[in-house]
Amino acid sequence: MSTASRTSRQWLLTLPSLTWLAVFFVIPAILVILTAFRPADLQGGVGPGWTLDTLHELNDPAYLPILWRTFSLSAATTLICLVLGLPVAFQMARAGQRLRQVLLLLVIIPFLSNFLIRIFAWKSLLHPEGPLTKLLISLQLIPENAVLLHHSGTVLLVLVYTQLPFAILPLYAAAEKFDLGLLDAARDLGAGPWRAFAKVFVPGVRRGLISAAVMVFVCCLGQYVIPQMVGGASDEMLGSKIAQRVFSDRNLPHASALAGGLMLAVLVPMLIVALWQQFGRKEES
Amino acid sequence: MKRSWLPGFITLGVILFLFAPLVVLVVNSFNASRFGGEWEGFTWMWYEKLWAAGEIWESLWITLKIAISASLATMVLGTLAAYALHRFRSGLQNVHHMLITLPLVMPDILMGMSLLALFVLTGVETGLLTIWIAHVTFCLSFVTMVVLGRLQDFDLTLLDAARDLGATQAQAVKKVLLPLLLPGVLAGGLLAFTLSIDDYVITFFVSGPGTTTLPLRVASMMKTSRSLPVINALSTLLIASTFLVAVCSHRLQRRA
C-alpha cells in the first residue's frame, strides 16, 4: 500500500470520532471557560460583551467551606475505596477461574445498576421509618429519635457505596496481570503476609491504584446528586453550587466560572499523571 | 503456605455491602408496608400501581428510543475509532487516543454543563436531539475502549492472509475482521445501552420540555414520599434487566 493511500485511509477512519469529540467535547469545554467572562442575561443565557464581574463575585469567602468539603469528602472517599478495593482485587486475582468470574459479575452488577436507584436504596434504608433505623433502634444501638439521613457521614457512606465498583475494576485489571508467585517468593524469603502484601503486591498494582484513585476522586469532585438526595443543607459540594446556578438562579456565566475552575482542577492533575506514566513507561522499556 | 483469610473476609463484606441495599429494595417492593420498616405481608399492589402509571411507561419509551439510537451510533463511531487506534501509530493517533480517554475521567456535571453551554450559545433548542448527542458523546469512549480491548487480542495478519488468498480489501474486512470483532462491538453496544438508560446528570442538563427520560422521572418521583414503594417496584424491574444485560455482556466478552 502506498504511503499516501495509507495516510488518507488513516484520516478517513479517524475523522468521524475525532470530529465528533472536537465538536461536542473540546469546543464545549472551551465555551464553558469563555462563558465565565460573559455577562448574564435574565433569560438564563448570556448577554453581549465581555466582563470580569463573575470572577469578582467568585472571590467570596462563602465558597471556601464548600471547596474544602468537596475536596475532603472526595479524598476520604478515594482513600476508603482503595483500602476496601485492594483486598477485593487481590482475592479476585487469586481465586479460581469460576469464582473469579462470579465475583467479577457481582462487582459489575451494582456498577451497571442505575445510579439513582442505588442512592434511593440507601435513602429508603436510612429513612426514619426504614428498616435499618428500626433495626438499630430495636438493638438499642442508636437513640429512639436518631436521624440517619442528612448528615455529612451519610454523604460519605453513599459516595463510597457508589464509587466502590469504580475502584475495584481497575484494581482487579492490574491484579489479574500481577504474578502472584512473587508473593510466595517474598514469603519464602522470610517476609510476613502483611509485608509481602505491602512491599510486593501494592507496588505491583501501582498503575491500577493510580487509575482507581483518579477515577474515584474525579467522579466525587463533580457530585451533586448525592449531597442533594441524602445530605443536609450544610452538605453542599461544588457540584451542588453549579447545578443551583444553572437551574435555580439561571446564571449561566456564574455556573460556567465554577465549572471552568473545576475543569482545570481535574485536567491539571490528569495531565501530570499522564506525563508521569509516560515517563515511567520510558524508564521501564 | 497458609493463605490469609482476611482478603476473602473483606471481599465477602464488600459484596454484602454492595448488595444489601439492593436486596432490601427488592424485598420491599413486595412489602405491604409503605416505608418498609417492617414486613406487613406480601403484595403485588406496588407493581399494579406501577403498571397503571402511564407517565412512567411514556418515559421508558423516550429512554429506549435514545438508548437504542445512541448505542447504534456509538457502535459505528467507536469501532472505526478503535480500529484506527489499533492499526496506526502516529501523532494523530496520540491526539485521538487522548481525546477518547479524557471523557472517561470528566465528571458528568462538567460534561452536562459544557454541552449546555454549547447548545445555549448556538441557539439549539434542548430536546431529544440534544440528549442523543450528549449520550453518543459520553458512550463513545466506553465503546471504543471495549472494541479496542477485543482488537488487541486479534491477529491482524489474518487480514493479510485473506488478501494473499485473493480476497479484496472489502471482502477481507467483511468476512474476516467484522465476524471476529462482532462480540466486542456488541458488548460495547450493550455497555452504551446501559450507560444511556442509566444517565441522569448529563441528561438533566440537556433535556427540554417533553423529554423526561426514565431517570429524570424517577428523580422527580423520589422527591415525593407518596410514590416511594412504586419506585421500589420499578427499581426491582430495572435491577433485574441490568442483571440480564450484565450476564449477556459478560458472555460476549469472554467468548474468544
HADDOCK unambig.tbl for C-alpha pairs under 7 A between the chains (distance, minus, plus):
assign (segid A and resid 10 and name CA) (segid B and resid 84 and name CA) 6.45 0.50 0.50
assign (segid A and resid 13 and name CA) (segid B and resid 80 and name CA) 5.63 0.50 0.50
assign (segid A and resid 13 and name CA) (segid B and resid 81 and name CA) 6.65 0.50 0.50
assign (segid A and resid 13 and name CA) (segid B and resid 84 and name CA) 5.71 0.50 0.50
assign (segid A and resid 14 and name CA) (segid B and resid 80 and name CA) 6.98 0.50 0.50
assign (segid A and resid 14 and name CA) (segid B and resid 81 and name CA) 5.82 0.50 0.50
assign (segid A and resid 14 and name CA) (segid B and resid 84 and name CA) 5.86 0.50 0.50
assign (segid A and resid 16 and name CA) (segid B and resid 77 and name CA) 6.48 0.50 0.50
assign (segid A and resid 17 and name CA) (segid B and resid 77 and name CA) 5.71 0.50 0.50
assign (segid A and resid 17 and name CA) (segid B and resid 81 and name CA) 5.96 0.50 0.50
assign (segid A and resid 18 and name CA) (segid B and resid 96 and name CA) 6.35 0.50 0.50
assign (segid A and resid 21 and name CA) (segid B and resid 99 and name CA) 6.87 0.50 0.50
assign (segid A and resid 21 and name CA) (segid B and resid 137 and name CA) 6.91 0.50 0.50
assign (segid A and resid 24 and name CA) (segid B and resid 115 and name CA) 6.85 0.50 0.50
assign (segid A and resid 24 and name CA) (segid B and resid 137 and name CA) 6.74 0.50 0.50
assign (segid A and resid 28 and name CA) (segid B and resid 114 and name CA) 4.77 0.50 0.50
assign (segid A and resid 28 and name CA) (segid B and resid 115 and name CA) 5.62 0.50 0.50
assign (segid A and resid 28 and name CA) (segid B and resid 117 and name CA) 6.55 0.50 0.50
assign (segid A and resid 28 and name CA) (segid B and resid 118 and name CA) 5.23 0.50 0.50
assign (segid A and resid 29 and name CA) (segid B and resid 114 and name CA) 5.36 0.50 0.50
assign (segid A and resid 31 and name CA) (segid B and resid 114 and name CA) 7.00 0.50 0.50
assign (segid A and resid 31 and name CA) (segid B and resid 117 and name CA) 6.56 0.50 0.50
assign (segid A and resid 31 and name CA) (segid B and resid 118 and name CA) 6.67 0.50 0.50
assign (segid A and resid 32 and name CA) (segid B and resid 114 and name CA) 5.49 0.50 0.50
assign (segid A and resid 32 and name CA) (segid B and resid 117 and name CA) 6.10 0.50 0.50
assign (segid A and resid 45 and name CA) (segid B and resid 120 and name CA) 6.51 0.50 0.50
assign (segid A and resid 87 and name CA) (segid B and resid 7 and name CA) 4.81 0.50 0.50
assign (segid A and resid 87 and name CA) (segid B and resid 10 and name CA) 6.79 0.50 0.50
assign (segid A and resid 87 and name CA) (segid B and resid 11 and name CA) 6.92 0.50 0.50
assign (segid A and resid 88 and name CA) (segid B and resid 7 and name CA) 6.27 0.50 0.50
assign (segid A and resid 88 and name CA) (segid B and resid 10 and name CA) 6.74 0.50 0.50
assign (segid A and resid 88 and name CA) (segid B and resid 11 and name CA) 4.81 0.50 0.50
assign (segid A and resid 91 and name CA) (segid B and resid 7 and name CA) 5.67 0.50 0.50
assign (segid A and resid 91 and name CA) (segid B and resid 8 and name CA) 5.89 0.50 0.50
assign (segid A and resid 109 and name CA) (segid B and resid 242 and name CA) 6.86 0.50 0.50
assign (segid A and resid 109 and name CA) (segid B and resid 243 and name CA) 6.09 0.50 0.50
assign (segid A and resid 109 and name CA) (segid B and resid 246 and name CA) 6.40 0.50 0.50
assign (segid A and resid 110 and name CA) (segid B and resid 18 and name CA) 6.75 0.50 0.50
assign (segid A and resid 112 and name CA) (segid B and resid 194 and name CA) 6.90 0.50 0.50
assign (segid A and resid 112 and name CA) (segid B and resid 242 and name CA) 6.61 0.50 0.50
assign (segid A and resid 113 and name CA) (segid B and resid 239 and name CA) 6.06 0.50 0.50
assign (segid A and resid 113 and name CA) (segid B and resid 242 and name CA) 6.03 0.50 0.50
assign (segid A and resid 114 and name CA) (segid B and resid 198 and name CA) 5.01 0.50 0.50
assign (segid A and resid 115 and name CA) (segid B and resid 198 and name CA) 6.67 0.50 0.50
assign (segid A and resid 117 and name CA) (segid B and resid 235 and name CA) 6.25 0.50 0.50
assign (segid A and resid 121 and name CA) (segid B and resid 21 and name CA) 5.40 0.50 0.50
assign (segid A and resid 121 and name CA) (segid B and resid 22 and name CA) 6.22 0.50 0.50
assign (segid A and resid 121 and name CA) (segid B and resid 25 and name CA) 5.92 0.50 0.50
assign (segid A and resid 122 and name CA) (segid B and resid 21 and name CA) 6.18 0.50 0.50
assign (segid A and resid 125 and name CA) (segid B and resid 21 and name CA) 6.80 0.50 0.50
assign (segid A and resid 129 and name CA) (segid B and resid 35 and name CA) 5.86 0.50 0.50
assign (segid A and resid 129 and name CA) (segid B and resid 37 and name CA) 5.42 0.50 0.50
assign (segid A and resid 130 and name CA) (segid B and resid 35 and name CA) 5.69 0.50 0.50
assign (segid A and resid 130 and name CA) (segid B and resid 36 and name CA) 5.70 0.50 0.50
assign (segid A and resid 130 and name CA) (segid B and resid 37 and name CA) 4.18 0.50 0.50
assign (segid A and resid 131 and name CA) (segid B and resid 36 and name CA) 6.22 0.50 0.50
assign (segid A and resid 131 and name CA) (segid B and resid 37 and name CA) 4.05 0.50 0.50
assign (segid A and resid 131 and name CA) (segid B and resid 38 and name CA) 6.61 0.50 0.50
assign (segid A and resid 134 and name CA) (segid B and resid 37 and name CA) 6.31 0.50 0.50
assign (segid A and resid 161 and name CA) (segid B and resid 18 and name CA) 6.79 0.50 0.50
assign (segid A and resid 215 and name CA) (segid B and resid 105 and name CA) 6.14 0.50 0.50
assign (segid A and resid 218 and name CA) (segid B and resid 105 and name CA) 6.69 0.50 0.50
assign (segid A and resid 218 and name CA) (segid B and resid 107 and name CA) 6.29 0.50 0.50
assign (segid A and resid 219 and name CA) (segid B and resid 107 and name CA) 5.19 0.50 0.50
assign (segid A and resid 222 and name CA) (segid B and resid 107 and name CA) 5.28 0.50 0.50
assign (segid A and resid 222 and name CA) (segid B and resid 108 and name CA) 6.92 0.50 0.50
assign (segid A and resid 222 and name CA) (segid B and resid 109 and name CA) 5.85 0.50 0.50
assign (segid A and resid 239 and name CA) (segid B and resid 109 and name CA) 6.97 0.50 0.50
assign (segid A and resid 259 and name CA) (segid B and resid 110 and name CA) 6.14 0.50 0.50
assign (segid A and resid 263 and name CA) (segid B and resid 110 and name CA) 6.99 0.50 0.50
